[in-house]
């Protein structure tokens, strides 16, 4: 179980119990394996895809689709698996990716996750192709995907997109068995969009389904001071954008 102080509020990851005294603080509990309603907290039901790393290696591999294995095999001798120990390099890589996709960049306080993060990457000739960041809890043996990041040199190049997709599968495959080897019990794919009609999310689900695992229901809990302040801030930003347009 992890507690990360981000300055204005704190995040508590993978807790089994919620401290009732946190209901008057700016705190959120993330990815709890429970679904109870808790007085003083706003509950959010979420889903994720989980692989049990305590299974024998052959059973984990047998759970992966044949098509996925074929794509992994096509690139496994062309790229290298590495651990990235410099979080600043990761932030730079992520922000380049975010800029190319019109996404929000990582905020400066991401550095506060540093001691709870493992970053993996797939490289070719010292060029990074794909990076994954994970938040880890060695005590309970859980690792959860935070980001999967790739850098498209030519975003409209179909062959490049296919290559990146295969390298991404390869890196997930290597990650799974790396975390198993160093003693983790559960590999969490970082969310699963159940009952969605969003095509993008459906495709992400399909990608994760290739690796097997089970769908798990979890909850996030937000203290009402944090939840209400978030609503106020959201409306303030929306109002600010309207004023700017005028």
C-alpha positions, 0 to 999 in steps of 0.5 A, spaced: 500 500 500 502 506 497 501 513 500 503 519 495 503 526 497 502 531 491 502 537 495 495 539 495 492 532 496 494 525 497 493 519 493 493 512 497 494 506 492 491 499 493 489 500 500 484 494 503 481 499 508 479 506 508 481 511 514 474 514 516 478 520 518 481 521 511 474 523 510 475 531 512 482 531 508 484 532 501 485 524 500 483 519 494 484 512 495 485 509 488 484 501 485 481 498 492 479 491 491 472 493 495 466 496 492 463 498 499 459 505 500 463 509 505 461 514 509 464 521 507 467 518 500 465 519 493 465 512 490 467 510 483 466 503 480 472 501 475 474 495 472 481 492 470 484 486 467 489 482 471 494 477 470 496 472 476 503 472 476 503 466 481 501 461 475 506 457 472 510 460 466 507 455 461 499 457 463 501 465 462 503 463 455 497 459 454 493 464 456 496 469 450 492 469 443 496 465 438 496 471 433 499 476 439 504 471 440 506 471 432 506 478 432 511 478 438 515 473 435 516 477 429 520 483 433 523 479 438 530 479 435 530 486 433 528 490 439 531 489 446 528 490 453 531 495 458 529 498 464 529 506 464 532 508 471 532 516 469 524 518 470 526 525 467 528 521 460 521 518 461 517 524 462 521 528 456 519 521 452 512 522 454 511 529 453 513 528 446 508 523 445 503 527 448 504 533 444 504 529 437 497 526 440 494 533 442 494 530 449 496 533 456 503 533 458 505 530 465 505 535 470 511 537 474 509 533 480 509 526 477 517 526 479 514 525 486 512 518 484 519 516 482 520 511 488 514 507 486 515 507 479 518 502 474 519 504 467 521 499 461 522 500 454 524 497 448 529 499 444 533 498 437 540 501 435 539 505 442 533 508 439 527 508 444 521 505 440 516 504 446 516 505 454 511 503 459 511 506 466 508 502 472 506 503 479 509 498 484 507 495 491 512 490 493 509 489 499 502 486 496 506 484 490 502 488 485 504 492 479 499 496 475 500 500 468 500 507 468 502 509 461 504 506 454 508 510 450 510 510 443 513 515 438 511 515 431 516 518 426 511 518 421 504 517 424 500 516 417 505 510 415 501 504 416 507 499 416 510 503 422 504 503 426 503 496 425 511 495 427 510 499 433 504 495 435 508 489 435 513 492 439 508 494 444 506 487 445 513 484 445 514 489 451 508 487 455 510 480 454 517 482 457 514 486 462 509 480 465 515 475 465 520 480 468 515 482 474 514 475 475 521 473 475 522 479 481 517 476 485 510 480 483 504 476 484 499 481 480 500 484 473 494 490 472 493 492 465 491 499 468 484 499 467 478 496 462 472 499 459 466 495 460 460 496 457 463 501 452 461 503 445 467 508 444 471 504 438 477 507 441 476 504 448 473 497 445 480 497 441 484 498 447 480 492 450 481 487 445 489 489 445 489 487 453 484 481 451 490 478 447 494 477 453 488 473 457 487 475 465 481 476 468 476 482 469 476 485 476 472 490 479 475 495 484 473 502 487 476 509 487 474 513 493 474 521 493 474 524 500 468 529 499 473 535 500 477 533 494 471 531 490 467 538 491 474 542 490 475 538 484 468 540 481 469 547 483 475 547 479 472 544 473 467 549 473 472 555 474 476 552 468 470 552 464 468 559 466 475 561 464 475 558 457 469 562 456 471 569 458 478 568 454 473 566 448 469 573 449 
